[in-house]
Amino acid sequence: MTELLPFLKELISAPGLSGYEDPAARIIADQWRPLVDEISRGKLGSLHGLRRGTSKEPRSSVMIATHMDAIGLMVSGITDGFLGINRIDTQ
């Protein structure tokens, strides 16, 4: 895997609001590709990486599943300790 800090910076800079996680999923999949045997997406957009075991049958498998969407809110101000928020539209 690449250096962690540049990877995380790229990941948090990518758009990834709920329902629109494709940019974040592509970044993660690119990093996982050399490490796993299969990559797939779930019905709700989750990214799954499967690495098969190499010992004799029956052998173990490890699955890594991510939840990678971001909350679509932006702080617009602070009043008396309360946060004012605006919804971030995806359009």
N, C-alpha and C positions, 0 to 999 in steps of 0.2 A: 504494500500500500504506500501511497505517497506520504510526504511529510504531513503530519496531522494539522498544524495550524493553517497552512495554505488551503488544505482540503476543507476545513471548517469555515474559513473565510469565504471560499467559493460557494459552499452550501448555504450559509446564512444570507448570502447576497442574492441568491437565486429566488425568483418568485415561487411561492409554494402555498398559496392560500388553499383552504379546504375545497376539494373538488378540482383543483388546478395544480396538482403536485408534479406534473410531468417534468418540468425543468429540474426539480430536486431529485426526482427518481432517476433521471438520466445521469446526473452527477454521481449518485451512489452506485448505480449499476456499472458505470465505467470503472469505478474503483474495485467493485466486487468481482468483475468478470474474470480476472486471473486467479481468484481465490476459490471460486465455486464451480460446481459441475452444471448447475442450472440456475437461471434467473427467470422469475415469472412475476406477474402482477395479479393481485386478488381483484375480486369484483368491485371492491370499494377503493381500489387504487394502491393498496399496500404492496410493497416490494418484498419478494421472497427470494432468498438465496439458499440453495441446497448444496451441501458438500457431502458426498457419499463416503462412507467408511471404506477402508481398504483391507480390513481383516477378513478372515474366513466367515462364511455365512453361518448363522445370522449375524449381521454386522450392524453397528449403530450408524445413525445419520444425525447430522446437526443442521437445524434450520435457523436462519437469522431472519426475523421479520421486523420491518421498521414501520413506525408511524411518523411520517415526515411532514405533515402539513403544518402551516402556521396560522395563528389566530388572526383574523382579518379585521383588527381594530388598531387605531392609532390614537395615542394620547394627544388631545388638543389643548389641554390646559389643566392647571391645578388650582382649585379654589377651596380654601379652608381645609386642606388635607385630602380633598376628594379629587379623583381624576376625572376629567371630562374626556370622553372618547368619541371618535367618529368611526363609522364603519368604512372599511376599504372596499370599494367595488372592484370587481374583476373585469369589468367591461371598459 
